[in-house]
Amino acid sequence: MSTRRNRTRRYLVKGGTALHGHVRVSGAKNQALAAMCASLLTDDYLVLENVPDISDVESLGELLETIGATVERLSPSTLRISGKGANVFEAPTELITENRASFQIMGPLLARHGFASSAPPGGDVIGQRPIDVHLSGFEAMGAAIGRDGERYVLTRACGERLHGARLFLDYPSVSGTQNVMMAAVLAEGSTTLVNAATEPEVQELARLLNLMGARISGIGTQILHIEGVPELHGATARIMPDRIEAGTWAIAAVMTGGDLEIEDAPSEVMDAVVNKLRATGALIEEREGGLRVAAQGTPRAVNFQALPYPGVATDLHAPLAALLTQAEGVSIVHERVFDNRMLYVGELRKLGAEIVSTSSSAVITGPTKLNGAHVRALDVRAGAAVLLAALVAKGHTVIDEIYHLDRGYERLDHKLRSLGVEIERS
Ligand code: EPU
């Protein structure tokens, strides 16, 4: 695998097409990334199906190869990974900083090999994004946490396993829960994680680990019990469909006045966004294997707060805000997860949106006529928001820095073109 992130790429989008037809949701980015890190917990093969072809998967694959694992693409959406050759425990900074999920190699390396070193992870600039939950979890299980310049150096006593512990997570961090859980599955004795994240991606990782021989119970609750085992084995698993991509399509249907069949939309984990879209007046039907989402005239304003699961996902905050620029009335939006999620506001304003914001709240007045302009995708989800706005803006919109969108959405332009949108990538 090789990283092909080109920071100069842009989209040219012509607005005004209502989205009608059928679109299939790809595999979940954040579950795929965590599952790839889990491959380091065994020498056997881990085969992952329905992996999205996105640049975050590519750069994490490159990181795994750099530390000695083998990553093969058996088909466009199937990866076979073996952690057998992993023998470099100092992760290269340029790959660790490509995304946030990469730091989740630390738990597996520490638990299995007793040593791991890494710079702080990268990812979207959507807040401070500390890693104290990860580090205090490792420490409670017997790891020593040192610093070498900016790098974190984790070690456990030679010849010993990490030991189980009862842990209270200061915040139900998604990747923190996953990292600590991956360390705990190979620890000696039992571990209890109190205030664990319950996001579907965390649940799926726990199920994958159990498939590999781990003993995790309480999956889906805020208290996880993990009985440590001496080793894990290989497995074959299918990555669940991406609830954030599905939510983005649902929003696009409502916003453009369209009617979409969203195949593979995981409606069982989409209650919050479905509920909000229904409150705007949209028709949403749960169907076998997906959702049908149809606009019913001008949407109505709604208020929402972005919260940990099962609340409205923070990753759908910006896309929902884009929709609310087209809703009748005043909507009030609060971000409760990250402290820098409002980057999309300035870009939507360039297109004509009426939004007043603080560092964590926005008041959106609609409906406003948007006009094509030159904007930037400032992070994955802020990028989705400007793209959605471009779909309803008059004329053409140029979206720069679409490498952010490439990190999280598979073949977005192809999918939009198949729904009749005029969109070019250059
Ligand atoms: N936090 C702490 N201490 C920690 C870790 C996090 O206080 O040690 C705080 C953060 O400051 C933040 C909150 O916890 O305010 C949530 O952060 P969390 O750790 O839960 O998020 P993450 O694991 O860094 C994952 C997804 C994000 C998604 C969030 C929340 C991955 C790779 N990323 O991030 O996805 O927004 O959970 O659901 O799994 C995206 O896909 O666009 C994306 C940003």
Boltz pocket constraint, residues with backbone or C-beta under 6 A from the ligand:
constraints:
  - pocket:
      binder: B
      contacts: [[A, 29], [A, 30], [A, 33], [A, 100], [A, 101], [A, 124], [A, 127], [A, 128], [A, 129], [A, 130], [A, 131], [A, 132], [A, 133], [A, 134], [A, 171], [A, 172], [A, 173], [A, 174], [A, 175], [A, 176], [A, 197], [A, 199], [A, 314], [A, 315], [A, 336], [A, 337], [A, 338], [A, 339], [A, 380], [A, 381], [A, 408]]
      max_distance: 6.0
